[in-house]
Each structure stands twice: as structure tokens, then as C-alpha cells.
Amino acid sequence: MKNSDSPIFYSFRRCPYAMRARLAIASAGIPVELREVVLRDKPDEMLQASPKGTVPVLVFPEGKVLEESIDIIDWALTRRDPEGLTDFSPEEVRAMRDLIEESDGPFKDALDRYKYPNRYAGIDPIDQREKGAQFIKHLDGLLGLNNYLFATDFSVADAAILPFVRQFAHVDREWFWNGNWKNVIRWLEEFLESDRFRGIMKKYPQWQSGQEGISFGTHQDG
């Protein structure tokens, strides 16, 4: 990819934070230079731009850096939002933000402790699973009212939360798919079978210094 006007986007295919950033960029149709990284072998260029060493990272030609997925989502959908992922009333937007914060806070904390219990002292993963399940049940109630979290169509809230629900579901697939949250299962399965999901989950080789990145973000690509 040879377009110096395009931001550089460091991503890792399976990271839910990077997934939701890719969802927003693809929906907006904004081209970026995607550099697929391996987290155990992070490129120096990424660490120089964002020393905290996590993905996603968006680096602009003038040097500005966005290193939080929500900031990247906001950047993309503020510039272009052809699908209307943020086209909601102020009250609905606040409710979406509150739900995303709950997902990123208490739910993500429970998810991490459920998925990686050995990283945390004195943690019972089943207790953490139950904490996460309470959030899933809340989503199930919302999805009983609409096809998606806030409407009949996909929104920024769906984009921001679905990658983490996917991760939670895959810790113990049998347990999750037998859970009493049929609306969440329907929502998640539709997402996993969608062109939207397939478009952001294409496999790319690890980016190496000196290589060109992958053109990502046009409607043809995403």
C-alpha cells in the first residue's frame, strides 16, 4: 500500500479491541494501512508510537496517535457513518455509552478472570463466569425488544460489545450455547455468520519492518 495520506493501523486479528476498531473503520469505508502484529513480537515502530504496547493503535501521517479502540471508533464514525451506526437521539447515544462502559468495565473484568484465572490470585472462575452472565442476561433483555441492542439495525453499541461477547462465549462454548439467553445466542450467531464479521477477520501475515501494510477500510475490503 503506497498512500502516505492513510493512517497506519496496528492490529491483531483476535483481539476484541482491535476487532471493534476494524468494524468501525470498515463501516466508515476509510482506508488505512493495516499492519498485523504478533503480540509476543511487537514491532519497534508500534512501540515507538504507543509505548503501552497494546492494540489497536492508529498513527496519522502528521504524528497524532490514537491508542484506545473507542477513540478510533469515534474518529472513524465521526468522519463517515454511511450505515448510521451513530444516528440515534442524544438519550440513546448516552444509553449506548453507558452500556459500552459496563461492557468495558465490570463485564471485561469478569471475562478476564473467567478466561485467565491463573493470572489472578484467589479467583474462582465460576464466580467470575456468573458475574459475566449477569451482563449477558441484561443484553438478552435488550435483544428481546429489537434485533440489535438499540434498534432493528446494527449500531455502534453492537460493534463495540459483540467482540467481547464472542470471547466470553468461546471460553466454554457448550455452557454458553446452552445458556438461558436465546436472544444473545441469535444475535451472536448472526454476527459470526455475517459478511461484516468475515470482512474484518481475514487472515494477514505478520507485518515486518520495511514491508508495506495491507489496504484495509474500503467497502470492498471490509
RAJODA-V87511 format. One record per residue. N is the residue number from 1. RES is the residue in one small letter. SS is DSSP state (h for helix, s for strand, l for the rest). D_FIRST is the distance of its C-alpha to the first C-alpha in Angstrom with 1 decimal. Layout:
N/RES/SS/D_FIRST  N/RES/SS/D_FIRST
This chain:
1/m/l/0.0  2/k/l/3.8  3/n/l/6.2  4/s/l/8.9  5/d/l/10.9  6/s/l/9.3  7/p/l/11.3  8/i/s/10.5  9/f/s/12.3  10/y/s/14.3  11/s/s/15.9  12/f/l/18.4  13/r/l/18.9  14/r/l/22.7  15/c/l/23.3  16/p/h/24.9  17/y/h/23.8  18/a/h/20.1  19/m/h/21.0  20/r/h/22.6  21/a/h/19.8  22/r/h/17.4  23/l/h/20.2  24/a/h/20.4  25/i/h/16.7  26/a/h/16.7  27/s/h/20.0  28/a/h/19.0  29/g/l/16.0  30/i/l/14.0  31/p/l/10.2  32/v/s/9.2  33/e/s/6.8  34/l/s/9.2  35/r/s/10.7  36/e/s/13.6  37/v/l/16.5  38/v/s/20.0  39/l/l/22.6  40/r/l/24.9  41/d/s/22.4  42/k/l/20.5  43/p/l/18.1  44/d/h/19.8  45/e/h/16.9  46/m/h/17.6  47/l/h/21.3  48/q/h/21.3  49/a/h/19.8  50/s/l/22.0  51/p/l/24.9  52/k/l/26.3  53/g/l/23.8  54/t/l/23.3  55/v/l/20.5  56/p/l/19.0  57/v/s/17.8  58/l/s/15.9  59/v/s/15.2  60/f/l/15.0  61/p/l/14.1  62/e/l/17.9  63/g/l/18.6  64/k/l/20.1  65/v/s/19.8  66/l/s/20.7  67/e/l/21.9  68/e/l/24.1  69/s/h/23.0  70/i/h/25.5  71/d/h/24.1  72/i/h/20.6  73/i/h/22.3  74/d/h/24.4  75/w/h/21.5  76/a/h/19.6  77/l/h/22.9  78/t/h/24.4  79/r/h/21.6  80/r/l/21.7  81/d/l/24.0  82/p/l/24.3  83/e/l/26.0  84/g/l/28.5  85/l/l/27.9  86/t/l/29.6  87/d/l/32.0  88/f/l/35.2  89/s/l/38.3  90/p/h/38.5  91/e/h/40.8  92/e/h/38.4  93/v/h/35.5  94/r/h/37.8  95/a/h/38.8  96/m/h/35.2  97/r/h/34.5  98/d/h/37.7  99/l/h/36.8  100/i/h/33.3  101/e/h/35.2  102/e/h/37.6  103/s/h/34.9  104/d/h/33.1  105/g/h/36.5  106/p/h/39.4  107/f/h/37.7  108/k/h/34.9  109/d/h/37.6  110/a/h/39.6  111/l/h/36.6  112/d/h/35.7  113/r/h/39.4  114/y/h/39.8  115/k/h/36.8  116/y/l/37.2  117/p/h/41.0  118/n/h/41.2  119/r/h/39.2  120/y/l/41.9  121/a/l/45.6  122/g/l/48.2  123/i/l/46.0  124/d/l/47.1  125/p/h/44.0  126/i/h/46.2  127/d/h/47.2  128/q/h/43.6  129/r/h/42.8  130/e/h/45.6  131/k/h/44.2  132/g/h/40.9  133/a/h/42.8  134/q/h/44.4  135/f/h/41.0  136/i/h/40.2  137/k/h/43.6  138/h/h/42.9  139/l/h/39.7  140/d/h/41.8  141/g/h/44.2  142/l/h/41.5  143/l/h/40.1  144/g/l/43.6  145/l/l/43.5  146/n/l/40.2  147/n/l/37.6  148/y/l/35.3  149/l/l/36.2  150/f/l/36.9  151/a/l/36.8  152/t/l/36.6  153/d/l/32.8  154/f/l/30.0  155/s/l/29.8  156/v/h/28.1  157/a/h/30.9  158/d/h/30.1  159/a/h/26.5  160/a/h/27.5  161/i/h/30.4  162/l/h/29.6  163/p/h/27.4  164/f/h/30.4  165/v/h/32.9  166/r/h/31.0  167/q/h/31.2  168/f/h/34.8  169/a/h/35.6  170/h/h/34.1  171/v/h/36.3  172/d/l/39.3  173/r/h/38.3  174/e/h/41.9  175/w/h/43.3  176/f/h/40.7  177/w/h/41.0  178/n/l/44.7  179/g/l/44.7  180/n/l/46.5  181/w/l/43.4  182/k/h/42.9  183/n/h/41.0  184/v/h/38.3  185/i/h/38.1  186/r/h/37.6  187/w/h/34.9  188/l/h/33.1  189/e/h/33.4  190/e/h/32.2  191/f/h/29.1  192/l/h/28.5  193/e/l/28.9  194/s/l/26.8  195/d/h/23.5  196/r/h/22.5  197/f/h/23.0  198/r/h/21.5  199/g/h/18.3  200/i/h/17.8  201/m/l/19.1  202/k/l/16.9  203/k/l/16.8  204/y/l/13.8  205/p/l/14.4  206/q/l/15.1  207/w/l/12.4  208/q/l/13.8  209/s/l/13.9  210/g/l/12.0  211/q/l/9.3  212/e/l/5.6  213/g/l/5.9  214/i/s/6.1  215/s/s/5.8  216/f/s/9.5  217/g/l/12.3  218/t/l/12.7  219/h/l/16.1  220/q/l/15.0  221/d/l/13.0  222/g/l/15.7
